[in-house]
Protein backbone atom coordinates (compact mmCIF):
# COMPACT_ATOMS: atom_id res chain seq x y z
CA UNK A 1 0.00 0.00 0.00
CA UNK A 2 1.18 3.38 -0.77
CA UNK A 3 1.06 6.31 1.59
CA UNK A 4 -1.70 8.07 -0.37
CA UNK A 5 -4.04 5.11 -0.11
CA UNK A 6 -3.66 4.97 3.70
CA UNK A 7 -4.66 8.54 4.31
CA UNK A 8 -8.39 9.10 4.27
CA UNK A 9 -10.42 12.25 5.11
CA UNK A 10 -11.05 15.69 3.68
CA UNK A 11 -8.61 18.19 2.39
CA UNK A 12 -8.48 21.70 3.79
CA UNK A 13 -10.05 23.09 0.62
CA UNK A 14 -13.02 20.71 0.90
CA UNK A 15 -13.59 21.73 4.53
CA UNK A 16 -13.47 25.45 3.65
CA UNK A 17 -16.01 24.94 0.86
CA UNK A 18 -18.40 23.05 3.19
CA UNK A 19 -18.07 25.71 5.92
CA UNK A 20 -18.73 28.49 3.37
CA UNK A 21 -21.83 26.73 2.03
CA UNK A 22 -23.16 26.16 5.57
CA UNK A 23 -22.57 29.83 6.37
CA UNK A 24 -24.53 30.92 3.32
CA UNK A 25 -27.40 28.60 4.28
CA UNK A 26 -27.49 30.03 7.84
CA UNK A 27 -27.52 33.63 6.49
CA UNK A 28 -30.36 32.80 4.09
CA UNK A 29 -32.39 31.13 6.84
CA UNK A 30 -31.82 34.05 9.23
CA UNK A 31 -32.97 36.57 6.64
CA UNK A 32 -35.98 34.41 5.82
CA UNK A 33 -37.02 34.23 9.47
CA UNK A 34 -36.51 38.00 9.88
CA UNK A 35 -38.61 38.68 6.77
CA UNK A 36 -41.36 36.33 7.99
CA UNK A 37 -41.43 38.08 11.38
CA UNK A 38 -41.68 41.50 9.75
CA UNK A 39 -44.45 40.32 7.41
CA UNK A 40 -46.32 38.89 10.39
CA UNK A 41 -46.15 42.23 12.26
CA UNK A 42 -47.30 44.22 9.21
CA UNK A 43 -50.26 41.88 8.70
CA UNK A 44 -51.14 42.08 12.40
CA UNK A 45 -51.20 45.89 12.28
CA UNK A 46 -53.27 45.80 9.09
CA UNK A 47 -55.76 43.42 10.72
CA UNK A 48 -56.07 45.68 13.76
CA UNK A 49 -56.74 48.71 11.55
CA UNK A 50 -59.31 46.76 9.53
CA UNK A 51 -60.97 45.60 12.74
CA UNK A 52 -61.20 49.23 13.89
CA UNK A 53 -62.73 50.29 10.57
CA UNK A 54 -65.21 47.42 10.74
CA UNK A 55 -66.25 48.51 14.23
CA UNK A 56 -66.74 52.11 13.07
CA UNK A 57 -68.81 50.96 10.10
CA UNK A 58 -70.96 48.77 12.37
CA UNK A 59 -71.67 51.71 14.71
CA UNK A 60 -72.55 54.01 11.82
CA UNK A 61 -74.74 51.34 10.23
CA UNK A 62 -76.64 50.84 13.50
CA UNK A 63 -77.12 54.58 13.98
CA UNK A 64 -78.31 55.30 10.45
CA UNK A 65 -80.65 52.31 10.26
CA UNK A 66 -82.66 53.63 13.21
CA UNK A 67 -82.39 57.32 12.25
CA UNK A 68 -84.88 59.86 10.98
CA UNK A 69 -84.90 63.63 10.49
CA UNK A 70 -81.95 63.57 8.09
CA UNK A 71 -80.27 66.85 7.26
CA UNK A 72 -76.96 66.63 5.49
CA UNK A 73 -74.70 67.70 2.71
CA UNK A 74 -71.58 66.28 1.10
CA UNK A 75 -69.37 66.76 4.19
CA UNK A 76 -71.62 66.41 7.24
CA UNK A 77 -74.74 64.54 8.28
CA UNK A 78 -77.20 65.31 11.08
CA UNK A 79 -80.07 63.08 12.17
CA UNK A 80 -82.08 61.91 15.16
CA UNK A 81 -81.45 58.37 16.43
CA UNK A 82 -80.98 56.16 19.45
CA UNK A 83 -77.36 55.63 20.47
CA UNK A 84 -75.73 52.18 20.38
CA UNK A 85 -76.36 49.97 23.41
CA UNK A 86 -72.64 50.07 24.28
CA UNK A 87 -73.01 53.71 25.35
CA UNK A 88 -75.79 52.75 27.79
CA UNK A 89 -77.86 55.85 27.06
CA UNK A 90 -81.55 55.60 26.37
CA UNK A 91 -83.77 57.96 24.43
CA UNK A 92 -83.35 59.94 21.26
CA UNK A 93 -80.29 62.02 20.41
CA UNK A 94 -79.39 64.62 17.83
CA UNK A 95 -76.37 63.07 16.11
CA UNK A 96 -73.84 64.68 13.78
CA UNK A 97 -71.14 63.01 11.70
CA UNK A 98 -68.34 65.11 10.17
CA UNK A 99 -64.61 65.23 9.49
CA UNK A 100 -62.74 67.79 11.60
CA UNK A 101 -58.97 68.35 11.60
CA UNK A 102 -58.06 64.90 10.28
CA UNK A 103 -60.58 63.04 12.46
CA UNK A 104 -63.96 61.46 11.80
CA UNK A 105 -66.08 62.81 14.65
CA UNK A 106 -69.47 61.67 15.91
CA UNK A 107 -71.20 64.23 18.16
CA UNK A 108 -74.51 63.84 20.00
CA UNK A 109 -76.78 65.61 22.45
CA UNK A 110 -80.20 64.71 23.84
CA UNK A 111 -83.05 65.41 21.44
CA UNK A 112 -85.14 67.99 23.29
CA UNK A 113 -87.43 70.69 22.05
CA UNK A 114 -88.25 73.73 24.07
CA UNK A 115 -86.40 75.47 26.93
CA UNK A 116 -84.20 72.48 27.79
CA UNK A 117 -82.95 72.19 24.21
CA UNK A 118 -79.55 73.73 25.05
CA UNK A 119 -78.05 70.68 26.74
CA UNK A 120 -74.39 69.69 26.71
CA UNK A 121 -73.17 67.67 23.78
CA UNK A 122 -70.63 64.87 23.72
CA UNK A 123 -68.42 63.59 20.94
CA UNK A 124 -66.15 60.70 20.04
CA UNK A 125 -63.41 60.31 17.46
CA UNK A 126 -64.27 57.37 15.24
CA UNK A 127 -61.14 57.47 13.06
CA UNK A 128 -57.83 59.33 12.87
CA UNK A 129 -55.87 60.36 9.79
CA UNK A 130 -58.92 61.35 7.75
CA UNK A 131 -58.27 63.49 4.68
CA UNK A 132 -61.79 63.53 3.26
CA UNK A 133 -65.39 62.59 3.94
CA UNK A 134 -67.89 62.24 1.10
CA UNK A 135 -71.57 61.75 1.83
CA UNK A 136 -74.31 61.07 -0.71
CA UNK A 137 -78.03 60.43 -0.35
CA UNK A 138 -80.35 58.44 -2.59
CA UNK A 139 -83.67 60.26 -2.53
CA UNK A 140 -86.66 59.21 -4.59
CA UNK A 141 -87.43 60.21 -7.26
CA UNK A 142 -84.23 62.22 -7.88
CA UNK A 143 -81.52 59.58 -7.32
CA UNK A 144 -78.13 60.23 -5.70
CA UNK A 145 -77.75 63.74 -4.31
CA UNK A 146 -75.20 65.64 -2.24
CA UNK A 147 -77.78 66.93 0.22
CA UNK A 148 -80.63 65.46 2.20
CA UNK A 149 -83.50 67.08 4.00
CA UNK A 150 -86.02 64.78 5.63
CA UNK A 151 -88.94 66.96 4.50
CA UNK A 152 -91.34 64.83 2.50
CA UNK A 153 -88.72 62.60 0.87
CA UNK A 154 -86.24 61.09 3.33
CA UNK A 155 -83.17 59.38 1.86
CA UNK A 156 -83.67 55.76 0.91
CA UNK A 157 -79.90 55.16 1.09
CA UNK A 158 -77.01 56.97 2.75
CA UNK A 159 -73.50 56.43 1.36
CA UNK A 160 -70.40 57.29 3.41
CA UNK A 161 -66.97 57.29 1.73
CA UNK A 162 -63.85 58.15 3.70
CA UNK A 163 -60.36 58.93 2.43
CA UNK A 164 -57.44 58.39 4.79
CA UNK A 165 -54.29 60.52 4.82
CA UNK A 166 -52.10 57.48 4.09
CA UNK A 167 -53.74 57.23 0.64
CA UNK A 168 -56.13 54.39 1.44
CA UNK A 169 -59.85 54.68 0.81
CA UNK A 170 -62.33 53.32 3.30
CA UNK A 171 -64.68 50.80 1.70
CA UNK A 172 -67.84 52.84 1.01
CA UNK A 173 -70.63 52.18 3.48
CA UNK A 174 -74.16 52.29 2.05
CA UNK A 175 -77.00 52.02 4.56
CA UNK A 176 -80.76 51.93 4.10
CA UNK A 177 -82.55 53.69 6.98
CA UNK A 178 -85.63 51.81 8.19
CA UNK A 179 -87.96 54.77 8.09
CA UNK A 180 -91.49 54.03 9.20
CA UNK A 181 -94.32 55.36 7.11
CA UNK A 182 -95.31 58.84 8.28
CA UNK A 183 -97.96 61.11 6.81
CA UNK A 184 -96.60 62.80 3.69
CA UNK A 185 -93.62 60.44 3.34
CA UNK A 186 -93.31 58.16 0.32
CA UNK A 187 -92.75 54.49 0.97
C-alpha positions in Angstrom: 0.0 0.0 0.0 1.2 3.4 -0.8 1.1 6.3 1.6 -1.7 8.1 -0.4 -4.0 5.1 -0.1 -3.7 5.0 3.7 -4.7 8.5 4.3 -8.4 9.1 4.3 -10.4 12.2 5.1 -11.1 15.7 3.7 -8.6 18.2 2.4 -8.5 21.7 3.8 -10.1 23.1 0.6 -13.0 20.7 0.9 -13.6 21.7 4.5 -13.5 25.5 3.6 -16.0 24.9 0.9 -18.4 23.0 3.2 -18.1 25.7 5.9 -18.7 28.5 3.4 -21.8 26.7 2.0 -23.2 26.2 5.6 -22.6 29.8 6.4 -24.5 30.9 3.3 -27.4 28.6 4.3 -27.5 30.0 7.8 -27.5 33.6 6.5 -30.4 32.8 4.1 -32.4 31.1 6.8 -31.8 34.0 9.2 -33.0 36.6 6.6 -36.0 34.4 5.8 -37.0 34.2 9.5 -36.5 38.0 9.9 -38.6 38.7 6.8 -41.4 36.3 8.0 -41.4 38.1 11.4 -41.7 41.5 9.8 -44.4 40.3 7.4 -46.3 38.9 10.4 -46.2 42.2 12.3 -47.3 44.2 9.2 -50.3 41.9 8.7 -51.1 42.1 12.4 -51.2 45.9 12.3 -53.3 45.8 9.1 -55.8 43.4 10.7 -56.1 45.7 13.8 -56.7 48.7 11.6 -59.3 46.8 9.5 -61.0 45.6 12.7 -61.2 49.2 13.9 -62.7 50.3 10.6 -65.2 47.4 10.7 -66.2 48.5 14.2 -66.7 52.1 13.1 -68.8 51.0 10.1 -71.0 48.8 12.4 -71.7 51.7 14.7 -72.5 54.0 11.8 -74.7 51.3 10.2 -76.6 50.8 13.5 -77.1 54.6 14.0 -78.3 55.3 10.4 -80.6 52.3 10.3 -82.7 53.6 13.2 -82.4 57.3 12.2 -84.9 59.9 11.0 -84.9 63.6 10.5 -82.0 63.6 8.1 -80.3 66.8 7.3 -77.0 66.6 5.5 -74.7 67.7 2.7 -71.6 66.3 1.1 -69.4 66.8 4.2 -71.6 66.4 7.2 -74.7 64.5 8.3 -77.2 65.3 11.1 -80.1 63.1 12.2 -82.1 61.9 15.2 -81.5 58.4 16.4 -81.0 56.2 19.5 -77.4 55.6 20.5 -75.7 52.2 20.4 -76.4 50.0 23.4 -72.6 50.1 24.3 -73.0 53.7 25.4 -75.8 52.7 27.8 -77.9 55.8 27.1 -81.5 55.6 26.4 -83.8 58.0 24.4 -83.4 59.9 21.3 -80.3 62.0 20.4 -79.4 64.6 17.8 -76.4 63.1 16.1 -73.8 64.7 13.8 -71.1 63.0 11.7 -68.3 65.1 10.2 -64.6 65.2 9.5 -62.7 67.8 11.6 -59.0 68.4 11.6 -58.1 64.9 10.3 -60.6 63.0 12.5 -64.0 61.5 11.8 -66.1 62.8 14.7 -69.5 61.7 15.9 -71.2 64.2 18.2 -74.5 63.8 20.0 -76.8 65.6 22.4 -80.2 64.7 23.8 -83.1 65.4 21.4 -85.1 68.0 23.3 -87.4 70.7 22.0 -88.2 73.7 24.1 -86.4 75.5 26.9 -84.2 72.5 27.8 -82.9 72.2 24.2 -79.5 73.7 25.0 -78.0 70.7 26.7 -74.4 69.7 26.7 -73.2 67.7 23.8 -70.6 64.9 23.7 -68.4 63.6 20.9 -66.1 60.7 20.0 -63.4 60.3 17.5 -64.3 57.4 15.2 -61.1 57.5 13.1 -57.8 59.3 12.9 -55.9 60.4 9.8 -58.9 61.4 7.8 -58.3 63.5 4.7 -61.8 63.5 3.3 -65.4 62.6 3.9 -67.9 62.2 1.1 -71.6 61.7 1.8 -74.3 61.1 -0.7 -78.0 60.4 -0.3 -80.3 58.4 -2.6 -83.7 60.3 -2.5 -86.7 59.2 -4.6 -87.4 60.2 -7.3 -84.2 62.2 -7.9 -81.5 59.6 -7.3 -78.1 60.2 -5.7 -77.7 63.7 -4.3 -75.2 65.6 -2.2 -77.8 66.9 0.2 -80.6 65.5 2.2 -83.5 67.1 4.0 -86.0 64.8 5.6 -88.9 67.0 4.5 -91.3 64.8 2.5 -88.7 62.6 0.9 -86.2 61.1 3.3 -83.2 59.4 1.9 -83.7 55.8 0.9 -79.9 55.2 1.1 -77.0 57.0 2.7 -73.5 56.4 1.4 -70.4 57.3 3.4 -67.0 57.3 1.7 -63.9 58.2 3.7 -60.4 58.9 2.4 -57.4 58.4 4.8 -54.3 60.5 4.8 -52.1 57.5 4.1 -53.7 57.2 0.6 -56.1 54.4 1.4 -59.9 54.7 0.8 -62.3 53.3 3.3 -64.7 50.8 1.7 -67.8 52.8 1.0 -70.6 52.2 3.5 -74.2 52.3 2.1 -77.0 52.0 4.6 -80.8 51.9 4.1 -82.5 53.7 7.0 -85.6 51.8 8.2 -88.0 54.8 8.1 -91.5 54.0 9.2 -94.3 55.4 7.1 -95.3 58.8 8.3 -98.0 61.1 6.8 -96.6 62.8 3.7 -93.6 60.4 3.3 -93.3 58.2 0.3 -92.8 54.5 1.0 
